[in-house]
Structures are given as structure tokens and as C-alpha cells.
């Protein structure tokens, strides 16, 4: 008898600021390598660009235009903010949800002002630098802080996007709405994931977010900071498989 083909799950991956499809490649490589070994559906990755709009609502509409009628949704950092807008607009199109190194709260007024100031002044008097040492200290686990390949990837993605994309994305992040009230309305299978060394978005905020989503699974990832898909792709791939299976 011919074996039944495995189901194919469309998964929309929404990247963080100044990150593109390269953010997800280590996870996709691991999913491809283990697809015959694990009871995991085949995954059809969809990685929409988030670099042409300066508000999260417009980003969300663009993603929905490119996505199939039903899909699993993975949002990392800024991608999580776009995911919340997708859920507001078309929640029934989302079969599974994964929120990674992101938050449901909006910026407080001081943070919003700082981001908008950065949007105005970036690249004016000094060359744009999308990744710097202070950011890496906050974003990467100590074990990866001097990983030349990883830092090179983050720098390459930021440089490829450049200052204009940075201005658009940081403006979108600064002006995003609060999404805490939305969480209690979500009823799809959901995983919330955070790197234990993330100093950009606290562990506590992730646990608060997961507690507001009925039945959500909370995963604290050791050995990772803000970039779990790059720092711990095996753990990420396992969690995604478990979510959609």
C-alpha cells in the first residue's frame, strides 16, 4: 500500500527588525533534516517582507494579501507586533500561533519618543550602523556574544536593509497599539517562547502574555537571548513541530 502523504502546513514567518528570510534558515534546515524522523507535518514556509511599510497595520494587510486562507503564524519581535494586527483583522485564518521574543504591550511614552527620535536622526551625521556592541550585549546570550558567524549574519541583514528601512520599521514599532486585551480572545493552539538571556523584552512580560492566552504553552529557552531562531534553532524547530502536529 502507498503511504498516506504527510499533511502540508503553510507557516507564515514574520521576522524582527532588520531581519529577512535568513533569520529562519537554520530552523528550516533542521525541519527539513528531521521530517522523516519526527511525527511533524511538512511545513511550507512563507516569509513575507516587512520592509516597505511604516505601520504595523499596513504590514499586516500586506501579509494577509500574500498568505493562504488558513495558515500557522510565527511572529518574532517586530513580527509579533504584526502578528497581533493579523489576529485583529483575520483571526480565523490563523490555525496555530507562535509568539517569540515579543510583547503584547505598547511602548510607554518615553520609549515611543526615543524610537521616533532615532527614526529622525539615524544616518544624518554618522554612517548608519544597524548592529552595535551595546545591542549585541542585550540581545545575545553570553555563549553567542562573540560568535563571528552569527554577528556577521545580523550585521549583513541590517546593512542590506539600510537606514531607510530602519526608519520605517522603528516608526511602525513605536506607533503600534496595545494588544493585551486581544490575548484573551485567542483560541488557537499557541506557544510563547523567550530566550532566557533576552534583555530587550523581559521573561516576565512573556509569562504574562502566555497566562492571558487560554491553553498557551510557555517555553523559556536556555542558551538564547533575543534571537532564539538563530541561537537555538533545534529547540525552536522542535517546538514548532509540536505546535502544529
Secondary structure, DSSP 8 states (H G I E B T S, - for coil): -------EEEEEEE--TT--GGGTHHHHHHHHHHTTTSS--EEEEE-----S-SSHHHHHHHHHHHS-SSEEEEEETHHHHHHHHHHHHHGGGEEEEEEES--SS---HHHHHHHHHHHHHTTTSS---S--HHHHHHHS-GGGTT-HHHHHHHHHHHHHHHHHHHHHHHHHHHT----HHHHTT--SEEEEEEETT-SSS-HHHHHHHHHHSTT-EEEEETT-SS-HHHH-HHHHHHHHHHHH-
